[in-house]
C-alpha cells in the first residue's frame, strides 16, 4: 500500500536497536545483525534499488513521459519528506521497534507458540503482505479513504518516484494498520525488517517505467507484482484501476478475483492517472497534493460554482 520509507524516527536510532538486539537475539546471529543495523540496511537497499530502477527507466523506458521529469521528481520527493516529518512527529514506534516492544512484553501469537524463527518469518511476511493488499482495497472502496489515496493515483505518469507519492495522512493510517498487525502476530523483528526492505524494493520495482521482457514478466507475475502488472492499476479507467491491488506478492489478486492481465488499450496507449486531474499543476505540485484530500475535484468544484 503506502511506501514504507527507509528513514526511521529519532527514537529508533541505531543505538536503540543495538541495546535491544542482544537481549532478544543471542549469539551474534543474522537476526542480531539485521536488528542492530536496521536503519543503515534499509537506507542502503533503498538507495541502490532506486538508482538501479531509475537507470533502467533511462536505458529502456516502457512509455514516453508526458510531463517534466524534474518537476515531478522534485514534488514527489517533497511529498515523501513531508510524510517522514509527520511520522517523526506523531508516531513513537515503527514496525521493527514495535516487534521488539511486543516481544519484551510477551504480546502476540508468536510469543506464545513454539515454532521456528524461519516459520515465523514466512508467516509474518505473507500475513503482512496480505494485509497491505486488503488495506489497498479499502482505500479504493471507502470514499473518505479514497480522497486520501487519490493523491497517489493522480500522477499522470508512472515511474520510480511514484512509489514515494503517498499523502502523509495515508502513510500514518497505513502505519497504524501495520503496527497493530505486528503486535497481534507477535512478529519477530527480523521478519518485519525483511518485509519492509522487500516491500520498499517491490514498490520501486512495480512503479518503475522500464520494459521488462514479456516472457520474464509472464513468469515473474505468477509470484510477484511486475511493472506491467501494477501499471494497469493506475489506468484512468475505473474498471482497470479497481484491479491488481497487490503490492509485492501477486497471489492475492488471483486468489480474491481482482486480477486483470492487460489493459484494454495496451500499456503504451493506456491513459494513466485520474481524468479529473489532467493539469500538471493540479496533480503534481506538492501544495496541491497535500490539499487534495480536503478539497473537491476540479470538476466537482466547477459544478458547485455553477449551481
Beta strands, then each sheet from edge to edge (+ up, - down):
end
